[in-house]
Amino acid sequence: MAGITAEKIQSIVRAARQYLLHNIGNLTLPGMPQFDAERQAWRVPILCQTEWGMLRAGEMLLDDAGKILSAPTREEIGQTVEKLLCVLCSEGQRSQAAKALDG
């Protein structure tokens, strides 16, 4: 890969954001990408907006052109968020949060 530029990072974030909007939902956002030299791919954290703030709900891999190499499913992200919310709230609040993700 040639150097890491602000334009390249913006391009990776745009590609990740589009994937998340179309495949996961509008409560998810890409985090700051990091280039993994060993894999020759961009690692992008997946953040999920909840009523308790942003939670890291997974990670996706993109190639240098912005093609998705791997990403969790909507169901996998929902399961991760639900597990994280177990730490943050009571049983009643967890079911409300799960319903919000399904909505």
C-alpha atoms as a printed R data frame, in Angstrom:
    type eleno elety resid chain resno       x       y      z
1   ATOM     1    CA   MET     A     1   0.000   0.000  0.000
2   ATOM     2    CA   ALA     A     2   1.256   3.518 -0.811
3   ATOM     3    CA   GLY     A     3   0.917   5.884  2.229
4   ATOM     4    CA   ILE     A     4  -2.058   6.303  4.473
5   ATOM     5    CA   THR     A     5  -3.737   9.600  3.663
6   ATOM     6    CA   ALA     A     6  -6.722  11.460  5.078
7   ATOM     7    CA   GLU     A     7  -8.490  10.884  1.753
8   ATOM     8    CA   LYS     A     8  -7.902   7.114  1.977
9   ATOM     9    CA   ILE     A     9  -9.258   6.999  5.542
10  ATOM    10    CA   GLN     A    10 -12.310   9.043  4.478
11  ATOM    11    CA   SER     A    11 -12.880   6.670  1.567
12  ATOM    12    CA   ILE     A    12 -12.757   3.629  3.860
13  ATOM    13    CA   VAL     A    13 -15.117   5.290  6.363
14  ATOM    14    CA   ARG     A    14 -17.579   6.137  3.547
15  ATOM    15    CA   ALA     A    15 -17.532   2.550  2.254
16  ATOM    16    CA   ALA     A    16 -18.030   1.160  5.769
17  ATOM    17    CA   ARG     A    17 -20.840   3.645  6.501
18  ATOM    18    CA   GLN     A    18 -22.692   2.732  3.300
19  ATOM    19    CA   TYR     A    19 -22.447  -0.966  4.126
20  ATOM    20    CA   LEU     A    20 -23.710  -0.391  7.674
21  ATOM    21    CA   LEU     A    21 -26.635   1.766  6.522
22  ATOM    22    CA   HIS     A    22 -27.779  -0.738  3.900
23  ATOM    23    CA   ASN     A    23 -27.111  -3.973  5.783
24  ATOM    24    CA   ILE     A    24 -27.254  -3.289  9.521
25  ATOM    25    CA   GLY     A    25 -29.205  -0.109 10.262
26  ATOM    26    CA   ASN     A    26 -28.962   3.602 10.891
27  ATOM    27    CA   LEU     A    27 -27.983   3.211 14.566
28  ATOM    28    CA   THR     A    28 -24.542   1.944 13.575
29  ATOM    29    CA   LEU     A    29 -21.471   3.950 12.632
30  ATOM    30    CA   PRO     A    30 -17.945   3.062 11.590
31  ATOM    31    CA   GLY     A    31 -15.187   3.907 14.043
32  ATOM    32    CA   MET     A    32 -11.658   5.034 13.145
33  ATOM    33    CA   PRO     A    33 -10.145   2.606 10.622
34  ATOM    34    CA   GLN     A    34  -6.715   1.104 11.225
35  ATOM    35    CA   PHE     A    35  -4.618  -0.496  8.510
36  ATOM    36    CA   ASP     A    36  -3.562  -4.062  9.333
37  ATOM    37    CA   ALA     A    37  -0.298  -4.563  7.427
38  ATOM    38    CA   GLU     A    38  -0.261  -8.306  8.090
39  ATOM    39    CA   ARG     A    39  -3.689  -8.792  6.498
40  ATOM    40    CA   GLN     A    40  -3.300  -5.926  4.031
41  ATOM    41    CA   ALA     A    41  -6.771  -4.780  5.064
42  ATOM    42    CA   TRP     A    42  -8.511  -2.016  6.974
43  ATOM    43    CA   ARG     A    43  -9.993  -2.946 10.370
44  ATOM    44    CA   VAL     A    44 -13.015  -0.772 11.096
45  ATOM    45    CA   PRO     A    45 -14.787  -0.915 14.465
46  ATOM    46    CA   ILE     A    46 -18.586  -0.979 14.323
47  ATOM    47    CA   LEU     A    47 -20.204   1.350 16.848
48  ATOM    48    CA   CYS     A    48 -23.861   1.121 17.815
49  ATOM    49    CA   GLN     A    49 -25.840   4.024 19.247
50  ATOM    50    CA   THR     A    50 -27.856   3.029 22.292
51  ATOM    51    CA   GLU     A    51 -29.739   4.956 24.893
52  ATOM    52    CA   TRP     A    52 -26.662   4.414 27.102
53  ATOM    53    CA   GLY     A    53 -24.216   5.793 24.544
54  ATOM    54    CA   MET     A    54 -22.071   4.332 21.789
55  ATOM    55    CA   LEU     A    55 -21.032   0.693 22.183
56  ATOM    56    CA   ARG     A    56 -18.453  -1.179 20.138
57  ATOM    57    CA   ALA     A    57 -20.554  -3.911 18.552
58  ATOM    58    CA   GLY     A    58 -18.084  -5.566 16.204
59  ATOM    59    CA   GLU     A    59 -15.477  -5.051 13.533
60  ATOM    60    CA   MET     A    60 -15.397  -5.227  9.765
61  ATOM    61    CA   LEU     A    61 -12.516  -5.697  7.329
62  ATOM    62    CA   LEU     A    62 -12.219  -3.780  4.068
63  ATOM    63    CA   ASP     A    63  -9.614  -3.986  1.338
64  ATOM    64    CA   ASP     A    64  -7.738  -0.909  0.158
65  ATOM    65    CA   ALA     A    65 -10.403  -0.244 -2.485
66  ATOM    66    CA   GLY     A    66 -13.166  -0.211  0.150
67  ATOM    67    CA   LYS     A    67 -14.568  -3.654 -0.678
68  ATOM    68    CA   ILE     A    68 -16.023  -5.454  2.351
69  ATOM    69    CA   LEU     A    69 -13.942  -8.541  3.127
70  ATOM    70    CA   SER     A    70 -15.817  -9.562  6.265
71  ATOM    71    CA   ALA     A    71 -18.470  -8.089  8.528
72  ATOM    72    CA   PRO     A    72 -20.814  -9.389 11.210
73  ATOM    73    CA   THR     A    73 -24.493  -9.829 10.404
74  ATOM    74    CA   ARG     A    74 -27.255  -7.665 11.821
75  ATOM    75    CA   GLU     A    75 -28.161 -10.548 14.125
76  ATOM    76    CA   GLU     A    76 -24.566 -10.912 15.387
77  ATOM    77    CA   ILE     A    77 -24.383  -7.190 16.115
78  ATOM    78    CA   GLY     A    78 -27.719  -7.342 17.938
79  ATOM    79    CA   GLN     A    79 -26.479 -10.246 20.083
80  ATOM    80    CA   THR     A    80 -23.260  -8.404 20.922
81  ATOM    81    CA   VAL     A    81 -25.127  -5.242 21.896
82  ATOM    82    CA   GLU     A    82 -27.549  -7.224 24.030
83  ATOM    83    CA   LYS     A    83 -24.637  -8.864 25.890
84  ATOM    84    CA   LEU     A    84 -22.976  -5.498 26.436
85  ATOM    85    CA   LEU     A    85 -26.208  -4.023 27.734
86  ATOM    86    CA   CYS     A    86 -26.399  -6.793 30.357
87  ATOM    87    CA   VAL     A    87 -23.548  -5.023 32.092
88  ATOM    88    CA   LEU     A    88 -25.219  -1.629 31.867
89  ATOM    89    CA   CYS     A    89 -28.834  -2.156 32.790
90  ATOM    90    CA   SER     A    90 -31.509  -4.242 34.467
91  ATOM    91    CA   GLU     A    91 -33.560  -7.004 32.823
92  ATOM    92    CA   GLY     A    92 -36.466  -4.687 31.936
93  ATOM    93    CA   GLN     A    93 -34.224  -2.149 30.286
94  ATOM    94    CA   ARG     A    94 -32.470  -4.875 28.250
95  ATOM    95    CA   SER     A    95 -35.742  -5.974 26.662
96  ATOM    96    CA   GLN     A    96 -36.560  -2.348 25.781
97  ATOM    97    CA   ALA     A    97 -33.134  -1.967 24.157
98  ATOM    98    CA   ALA     A    98 -33.560  -5.209 22.212
99  ATOM    99    CA   LYS     A    99 -36.955  -4.017 20.921
100 ATOM   100    CA   ALA     A   100 -35.381  -0.715 19.822
101 ATOM   101    CA   LEU     A   101 -32.798  -2.615 17.755
102 ATOM   102    CA   ASP     A   102 -35.535  -4.661 16.090
103 ATOM   103    CA   GLY     A   103 -37.601  -1.564 15.292
